[in-house]
Amino acid sequence: MFRPLALFIGLRYTRAERSNGFISFISLISMIGLTLGVAVLITVLSVMNGFDRELKTRILGMVPQATVTSTEIIGDWKQLADKIKEDPEVVAVAPFIQLQGMLTSNGQVAGIMVTGVDPEYEKNVSIINEHMVEGNIDTLKNGEFGIVLGEGMVQSLGLQLGDKVTLVLPEASPSPAGVIPRFKRFTLTGIFSISPEVDSLMAFIPMGDAAKLLRLPEGAQGIRMKLNDIFTAPMAAQKAAAIAPEQLYPSDWTQTHGNLFGAIQMEKAMVGLLLFLIILVAAFNIVSSLVMLVTDKKADIAILKTFGASPRLITQVFMVQGVVIGFIGTIAGTILGVIFALTVSDILGFINQSFDLNLFDAYFVNYLPSQLRLVDVVLITSASFVLSFLATVYPARRAAKIQPAQTLRYE
């Protein structure tokens, strides 16, 4: 089978046992460093992608992606909702009434953000129905004063399904006994579990009951939207606010939770840059190993040139060796990184459970998420290949400049 001469000699040099064991050691270290750099970079970026995905699905699955609200109740909110849905970016809409208060039960008190919802519409814009531990959001019916709470809030108040809990509103009502806060007893009809922050902060009640508590006429306070692309939220909110003749105020997730996404993206970029330095160091090791190899093979180079080998052929011979080191290191690192990215969640979950380490208590998820993206793998692999190739240029050109007469004079 025909093989180019440069490839044949380069592979022979790569496979052959070298007289200088230190050069072989440096080459091995270069290959291992490249493998570890690529594997770690793929794994870490997959974990960062996992956190980004969980933040989008869990946090933005509960908080509104985009909303329009009014200072007055929107009586014909269904008509407004139908007009908003005409926007191709809007997947679903749901009415809501927002109120804040305190929940009290069994001598415990906790602040809460309460949202009055219509279950039929809410299921289309929220992930709450997919994360119900007990009960169902459909149990929220006007006039029955049911409430759905997060698992964290239920545990802190010592509640069980069917228990009574009192919602205290900050508005005060005058009475013969003086000014007293407004309060209402609700029945716990559902429990959801999404993340510690959401579970201890949010509650849902029927929209009609929310309007009664706030002494508002029948209707909605605002319209919540679910979008095809969350990054179109500011534009979608502005377009929705311009539909109705009355004054509507647009809002979107970039105003309320944009800093979380910004922090994750910044952290991903900085971690990726720092880990990329590992690959860069491995590339420099390839340079040093090839430079020492060129010095060790001066006599061979001189003999090849004496037999008519061109500087271009000598350059290609040593570039083959560097590319082989980079190729093997990159492929091995890619395979290892993909395996780790696909199994790191299970591995750390097993370690966390076996040794009761509570590794994820500080995060909004109770496990280490990982999402392998093809574009990241291709980018990292390509960068590693390019760096490995560039690392061969200087040593190979240095080998091509060796003069046979001066070299063989001392052999």
C-alpha positions in Angstrom: 0.0 0.0 0.0 1.4 3.4 -1.0 2.2 5.8 1.8 3.9 9.2 1.4 7.6 9.1 2.4 7.1 11.8 5.1 4.3 9.9 6.7 6.2 6.6 6.5 9.4 8.1 8.2 7.4 10.2 10.7 5.4 7.1 11.9 8.6 5.1 12.1 10.1 7.8 14.3 7.0 7.8 16.4 6.9 4.0 16.9 10.7 3.5 17.3 12.3 3.4 20.8 14.4 6.5 21.2 17.9 6.5 22.5 16.9 9.4 24.8 14.3 8.2 27.1 13.7 11.7 28.4 12.3 12.8 25.0 9.9 9.9 25.1 8.8 10.8 28.6 8.1 14.4 27.5 6.1 13.2 24.5 4.1 11.0 26.8 3.4 13.8 29.2 2.4 16.0 26.3 -0.1 13.4 25.2 -1.5 12.8 28.7 -1.8 16.5 29.3 -3.7 17.0 26.1 -6.0 14.1 27.0 -6.7 15.4 30.4 -7.2 19.0 29.2 -9.7 18.0 26.5 -11.6 15.6 28.9 -11.8 18.1 31.8 -12.9 20.9 29.5 -15.7 18.8 27.9 -16.9 17.6 31.3 -16.9 21.0 33.0 -18.6 22.8 30.2 -21.2 20.0 30.1 -21.9 20.6 33.8 -22.2 24.4 33.3 -24.6 23.7 30.4 -26.5 21.5 32.8 -26.9 24.3 35.4 -27.9 26.6 32.6 -30.6 24.2 31.4 -31.9 23.6 35.0 -32.1 27.3 35.6 -34.1 27.8 32.5 -36.5 24.9 33.0 -36.9 25.1 36.8 -36.7 28.8 37.6 -38.1 30.2 34.4 -40.6 27.3 34.3 -42.2 28.9 37.4 -41.5 32.6 37.2 -43.1 34.5 34.3 -41.0 34.7 31.1 -42.9 37.8 30.1 -45.9 39.7 31.5 -48.1 42.7 31.0 -49.9 44.1 34.0 -52.3 46.9 34.7 -52.9 49.1 37.7 -56.6 48.3 37.3 -58.3 44.9 36.9 -58.5 43.6 33.3 -62.1 42.5 33.0 -61.9 41.2 29.4 -58.5 39.5 29.9 -59.5 36.6 27.6 -59.8 39.0 24.6 -56.4 40.5 25.5 -55.0 37.0 25.8 -56.2 36.0 22.4 -54.6 39.0 20.8 -51.3 38.3 22.6 -51.3 34.7 21.3 -51.4 36.0 17.8 -47.7 36.7 18.2 -45.8 33.7 16.7 -43.2 33.9 19.5 -45.9 33.3 22.2 -46.7 29.7 22.9 -49.3 30.1 25.7 -50.8 32.7 28.0 -52.3 32.7 31.4 -54.0 35.3 33.6 -52.9 36.0 37.1 -53.3 38.1 40.2 -50.3 38.7 42.4 -50.3 39.3 46.1 -47.9 39.1 49.0 -48.5 38.0 52.6 -47.6 35.7 55.4 -48.6 32.1 56.1 -49.1 31.0 59.6 -49.8 27.5 61.0 -48.7 25.5 64.1 -47.2 28.6 65.6 -44.9 29.1 62.6 -44.9 32.2 60.3 -43.3 32.6 56.9 -43.5 35.2 54.1 -44.9 34.1 50.8 -45.5 35.3 47.3 -49.1 34.2 46.3 -50.3 34.0 42.7 -54.0 33.7 41.9 -54.2 31.5 38.8 -56.7 29.7 36.5 -55.5 26.1 36.5 -56.7 25.5 33.0 -54.4 28.2 31.6 -51.6 27.9 34.2 -50.7 24.4 33.2 -49.8 25.7 29.7 -47.3 28.3 30.9 -45.8 26.7 34.1 -44.1 23.4 35.0 -45.9 23.2 38.3 -48.2 20.4 37.3 -45.2 18.2 36.3 -43.6 18.6 39.7 -46.6 17.9 42.0 -45.6 15.7 44.9 -49.1 15.4 46.3 -52.5 16.6 45.0 -53.1 18.5 41.7 -53.3 22.1 40.6 -56.8 21.3 39.3 -58.0 21.2 42.9 -57.8 25.0 42.9 -61.4 26.0 42.4 -63.0 29.4 43.0 -64.9 29.7 46.2 -63.2 26.7 47.9 -60.1 28.6 49.1 -57.6 25.9 48.3 -53.9 26.6 48.2 -50.9 24.8 46.6 -47.5 25.2 48.4 -44.0 24.1 47.9 -42.5 21.2 49.7 -40.0 23.5 51.6 -42.8 25.7 52.9 -44.9 22.7 53.9 -42.1 21.2 55.9 -41.2 24.5 57.6 -44.9 25.0 58.7 -45.4 21.4 59.6 -48.3 20.8 57.3 -49.9 17.8 55.6 -52.3 17.6 52.7 -55.7 18.7 53.8 -54.4 20.9 56.7 -55.6 24.4 57.3 -53.2 27.4 56.9 -53.9 31.1 57.4 -52.9 33.7 54.9 -52.3 37.1 56.4 -52.3 40.1 54.1 -50.4 43.3 54.9 -53.5 45.4 54.3 -55.3 46.4 57.5 -59.1 46.5 57.9 -60.9 48.8 60.4 -63.2 47.1 63.0 -64.9 47.9 66.3 -61.8 46.4 68.0 -59.5 48.6 66.1 -57.4 48.1 62.9 -56.7 44.4 62.3 -54.9 42.7 59.4 -56.9 40.9 56.8 -56.6 37.2 56.9 -58.2 34.1 55.4 -57.9 30.3 56.1 -57.0 28.1 53.2 -56.9 24.3 52.8 -53.7 22.7 51.5 -54.8 20.9 48.4 -51.4 20.3 46.6 -47.7 20.2 47.2 -45.0 20.8 44.6 -41.2 20.3 44.6 -39.1 22.2 42.1 -36.1 23.8 43.9 -35.5 25.0 47.5 -35.8 28.7 46.5 -39.1 28.3 44.6 -40.6 25.8 47.1 -40.2 28.2 50.0 -41.3 31.3 48.2 -44.2 30.7 45.9 -47.9 29.6 46.5 -50.9 29.3 44.2 -54.6 30.0 44.9 -57.6 30.3 42.6 -57.7 33.6 40.8 -61.3 34.3 41.9 -60.4 33.8 45.6 -57.4 36.2 45.1 -59.7 38.8 43.7 -62.0 38.5 46.7 -59.1 38.8 49.1 -58.0 42.0 47.5 -61.6 43.2 47.1 -61.2 43.5 43.3 -63.9 42.9 40.7 -63.8 39.8 38.5 -60.9 39.7 36.1 -57.1 39.5 36.0 -54.3 41.7 37.1 -52.0 40.7 34.3 -51.3 38.2 31.5 -48.3 35.9 31.7 -46.6 34.5 28.5 -44.6 31.4 27.6 -42.3 31.9 24.7 -40.6 29.9 22.0 -37.3 31.7 22.7 -36.9 33.2 26.2 -34.4 35.7 24.8 -37.2 37.4 22.8 -39.0 38.1 26.1 -38.4 41.9 26.2 -39.7 42.4 22.6 -42.7 40.1 23.2 -43.6 42.0 26.4 -43.4 45.4 24.6 -45.5 44.1 21.7 -48.2 42.8 24.1 -48.3 46.0 26.1 -49.0 48.0 22.9 -52.0 45.9 22.0 -54.6 47.2 24.5 -55.7 50.9 24.6 -55.4 51.0 28.4 -52.1 51.4 30.1 -50.2 48.1 30.4 -46.8 47.7 31.9 -44.4 45.1 30.3 -42.0 43.0 32.3 -39.8 40.0 31.6 -37.4 37.6 33.2 -34.3 39.6 32.2 -35.4 42.3 34.7 -36.1 39.8 37.5 -33.6 36.9 37.0 -31.3 38.1 34.2 -28.4 38.4 36.7 -28.5 34.7 37.4 -28.1 33.8 33.7 -25.5 36.5 33.3 -23.5 35.0 36.2 -23.7 31.5 34.8 -22.6 32.6 31.3 -19.7 34.6 32.7 -18.6 31.7 34.9 -18.8 29.3 32.0 -16.6 31.6 29.9 -14.0 32.1 32.6 -13.9 28.5 33.6 -13.6 27.5 29.9 -10.7 29.9 29.4 -8.8 28.7 32.5 -9.2 25.1 31.5 -8.2 25.8 27.9 -4.8 26.8 29.4 -4.3 23.1 30.2 -4.5 22.3 26.5 -2.2 25.2 25.8 0.4 23.9 28.2 0.2 20.5 26.6 0.8 22.1 23.2 3.9 23.8 24.6 5.1 20.4 25.8 4.7 19.1 22.2 7.0 21.9 21.1 9.7 21.1 23.7 9.6 17.4 23.0 9.9 17.9 19.2 12.7 20.4 19.7 14.7 17.9 21.7 13.8 15.2 19.2 15.2 17.3 16.4 18.4 17.8 18.3 18.6 14.0 19.0 18.0 13.2 15.3 20.4 15.7 13.7 22.5 12.9 12.2 19.4 11.2 10.7 18.3 14.5 9.2 21.7 15.1 7.7 21.8 11.7 6.1 18.3 12.1 4.7 19.3 15.5 3.2 22.5 13.8 1.8 20.3 11.3 0.0 18.3 14.2 -1.5 15.5 14.8 1.0 14.1 18.3 0.6 13.6 20.8 3.5 9.9 20.4 2.8 10.1 16.6 3.3 12.1 17.0 6.6 9.5 19.5 7.8 6.6 17.1 7.0 8.4 14.2 8.8 8.5 16.1 12.2 5.1 17.6 11.7 3.7 14.1 11.4 5.1 13.2 14.8 3.6 16.2 16.5 0.2 15.7 14.7 0.2 12.1 15.8 0.7 13.1 19.5 -2.0 15.7 19.2 -4.4 13.4 17.4 -4.1 10.6 19.9 -4.3 12.9 22.9 -7.3 14.8 21.5 -9.2 11.6 20.5 -8.5 10.0 23.8 -9.5 13.2 25.7 -12.7 13.5 23.7 -13.8 9.9 24.4 -12.9 10.3 28.1 -14.7 13.7 28.3 -17.9 12.4 26.6 -18.0 9.4 29.0 -17.5 11.6 32.1 -20.0 14.2 30.8 -22.6 11.5 30.4 -21.9 9.8 33.8 -20.7 12.6 36.1 -24.2 13.1 37.5 -24.6 9.5 38.5 -21.0 9.2 39.8 -21.3 12.3 42.1 -24.8 11.3 43.1 -23.6 7.9 44.2 -20.7 9.5 46.1 -23.0 12.1 47.7 -25.5 9.5 48.8 -22.9 6.9 50.0 -20.9 9.3 52.2 -23.8 11.6 53.1 -21.8 14.7 51.9 -24.7 17.1 51.1 -22.7 18.4 48.2 -25.6 20.1 46.5 -27.4 21.8 49.5 -26.1 25.2 48.4 -27.6 24.9 44.9 -31.1 25.2 43.4 -30.9 21.5 42.4 -30.3 18.4 44.5 -28.0 16.8 42.0 -25.2 17.7 39.6 -26.7 18.4 36.2 -24.8 17.7 33.0 -25.8 18.4 29.4 -23.4 17.4 26.6 -23.6 19.6 23.6 -22.1 18.6 20.2 -21.1 22.1 19.4 -18.9 22.2 22.6 -17.2 18.9 21.7 -16.5 20.0 18.1 -15.1 23.4 19.3 -12.9 21.9 21.9 -11.6 19.1 19.7 -11.0 21.5 16.8 -9.1 23.9 19.0 -6.9 21.0 20.4 -6.1 19.8 16.8 -5.2 23.3 15.7 -3.0 23.9 18.7 -1.3 20.6 18.2 -0.6 21.3 14.6 0.7 24.8 15.3 3.0 23.4 18.0 4.8 21.3 15.3 5.6 24.2 13.0 8.6 25.7 14.8 10.5 22.4 15.5 9.8 21.1 12.0 11.1 24.2 10.3 14.1 24.1 12.6 14.8 20.6 11.5 14.6 21.6 7.9 17.3 24.2 8.4 19.9 21.7 9.6 23.0 21.7 7.4 24.3 18.1 6.6 28.0 19.0 6.2 28.2 20.8 9.6 26.3 18.0 11.3 28.1 15.0 9.9 31.5 16.6 10.5 31.2 15.8 14.2 29.6 12.4 13.9 
